[in-house]
Amino acid sequence: MQSKRLFSVVVVAFLALGALDAGAQTSGSGGGTLTYGQNTPEVVELGGGRRMLRTSNSGAYVADDPESPFHLATQDCRGTVVMTAAGDPVGNRGYCDCVDADGDMWWISYSNNLDTGSWEILGGTGKFEGMQGEGSVEFLLDLPDGRLVLAWDGSWTMQ
């Protein structure tokens, strides 16, 4: 009888610890590269020689750490670049949805000047539900046809 009670107490304690662990937050940081395929933006004339480019980019993450939750995830982004009459970028802002190999996803917003910029996690699903984080990007390659390679860095917390 005593061993049954002890077994029951051990099982309940194990389940309670598992429940606590399932809700525990984990933090991470790191970086890597994002590589995007060709993009042909929609050009909208704004007047005074200014233009707006509506962009659509699809790419993939390669994290420096293969254990990163972002490693080999895909990303699809929509954004708007405003250009001066001289052709200089005023700014670029947009949103991305990102999907990992398990089909869990997260959203980010971004802002950049086509040289450097920042990103922020807006939320996610599955293992990314409740995730928060932010970081920076630097353009490593920006070809006229829209192919891009960005270096990214940041930190995040996950539930």
Secondary structure, 3 states (H helix, E strand, C coil): CHHHHHHHHHHHHHHHHHHHHHCCCEEEEEEEEEEECCCCCEEEEEECCEEEEEEEEEEEEEECCCCCCCCCCEEEEEEEEEECCCCCEEEEEEEEEEECCCCCEEEEEEEECCCEEEEEEEEECHHHCCCEEEEEEEEEEECCCCCEEEEEEEEEEEC
